[in-house]
Structure formats: C-alpha cells, structure tokens
Amino acid sequence: MRKEIDSALEILFAIAPETRIIHHVPGRIRIRVNEKAGKYLDNSLGNNKKIFSSIPGIENIRINPLIGSILIEYDLDFLEPSLWETIIGNRLEDQDIARLKKELLEKINIT
C-alpha cells in the first residue's frame, strides 16, 4: 500500500506545476491540467483514476480528457483544503515536497 501511495503522490507533485485550480470548495476541487502534465499521466483513464484513488482521503475522481480537467472529491479528515492550495499550480522545492509527503503519511499512519 505504501508503494502505491508513494507513486500516486509522485505523480501528483509532478503534475502540480502544470495545473491550476478552477473551482474549490472544501471537499471538492476541480483542476485544469495543461498539455505538459499529460506526459506524467497514463494514457488509460481508468488507470489514472486508480492511481489517484490510492491516496487516502480521495473519495472520487472524475477526469475529463476533452477539456483537461480533473474533479477530486476528498475527505476533509485526511486532506485539508489548504493542502490543495499549496500544491496545485506551484513548483515546490524538493524539501517542501518531502515535508508534505511526510505529513500526509503520518496523518494516515503510514511511516
């Protein structure tokens, strides 16, 4: 399980700089993914949903490849709204990514 979560988080942090928030209310966020982010995403829509769903706290994902948007419904007990604001659209330093990953893994009791 840890390996799946690590892989999903790697992809999330890799595509984050190539995304932007379209709409966000606590528990639900829609992001726009630009063409550069496509190289990080699997060509299989079902596999992408499976990858991101492995992150604890993500309850539902809807991907619209035609317009390049991803709708993520998430559990506020695991993923705080401010986390999305920190990640999406930002190019984070390696130490910031490591800190955020550690915080997430500690929150879900995986070390």
C-alpha positions in Angstrom: 0.0 0.0 0.0 2.8 2.4 0.8 4.4 1.9 -2.6 1.1 2.8 -4.3 0.6 5.9 -2.2 4.2 7.0 -2.9 3.7 6.5 -6.7 0.4 8.5 -6.6 2.0 11.3 -4.6 5.0 11.4 -7.0 2.6 11.9 -10.0 0.5 14.5 -8.1 3.6 16.6 -7.2 5.0 16.1 -10.8 1.8 17.4 -12.5 1.1 20.1 -9.9 3.1 22.9 -11.6 1.2 22.2 -14.8 -2.2 22.6 -13.2 -4.4 25.4 -11.8 -7.4 25.4 -9.6 -10.7 26.2 -11.5 -13.0 25.8 -8.5 -12.5 24.8 -4.9 -14.9 24.3 -2.0 -13.8 22.2 1.0 -14.1 18.6 0.0 -14.3 19.2 -3.8 -11.7 20.7 -6.1 -11.6 21.0 -9.9 -8.3 21.5 -11.5 -7.2 22.2 -15.1 -4.3 20.2 -16.4 -2.3 21.6 -19.3 -0.7 19.6 -22.1 2.7 19.4 -20.4 1.2 17.4 -17.5 0.0 14.8 -20.0 3.4 13.2 -20.0 3.0 12.3 -16.4 -0.4 10.8 -16.8 -1.0 7.3 -18.0 -2.9 7.1 -21.3 -5.5 4.9 -19.6 -8.2 6.9 -18.0 -9.2 4.1 -15.7 -5.6 3.7 -14.5 -5.3 7.4 -13.7 -8.4 7.2 -11.6 -6.9 4.1 -9.8 -3.6 5.8 -9.2 -5.1 8.9 -7.6 -7.7 6.9 -5.7 -4.9 5.1 -3.9 -4.2 8.4 -1.9 -6.2 8.0 1.4 -8.8 10.7 1.6 -9.6 10.9 -2.1 -13.1 9.6 -2.4 -14.0 10.2 -6.0 -12.2 11.3 -9.2 -13.7 12.3 -12.5 -11.3 13.1 -15.3 -12.5 14.9 -18.5 -9.7 14.5 -21.0 -11.5 16.6 -23.6 -11.2 19.8 -21.6 -8.3 18.7 -19.4 -9.9 18.8 -16.1 -9.9 16.6 -13.0 -12.6 16.8 -10.4 -11.5 15.4 -7.0 -13.8 14.8 -4.1 -11.9 14.4 -0.9 -12.4 13.7 2.8 -11.6 16.7 5.0 -10.4 14.4 7.8 -7.4 13.4 5.7 -6.8 16.2 3.2 -7.1 19.8 4.3 -8.3 22.4 1.7 -5.1 24.4 2.3 -3.0 21.4 1.1 -4.5 21.7 -2.4 -3.8 25.4 -2.4 -0.2 24.7 -1.5 0.3 22.0 -4.1 -1.8 22.9 -7.2 -0.2 25.3 -9.6 3.1 25.5 -7.7 6.6 24.3 -8.4 7.7 23.1 -4.9 11.2 22.6 -3.8 12.3 19.0 -3.0 12.4 19.6 0.7 8.9 21.0 0.7 7.6 18.0 -1.2 9.3 15.7 1.2 7.8 17.6 4.2 4.3 17.5 2.7 4.6 13.8 1.9 5.8 13.0 5.4 2.9 15.0 6.9 0.4 13.1 4.7 1.8 9.7 5.5 1.9 10.5 9.3 -1.7 11.6 9.2 -2.8 8.3 7.7 -0.5 6.4 10.0 1.9 5.1 7.3 5.6 5.6 8.0 
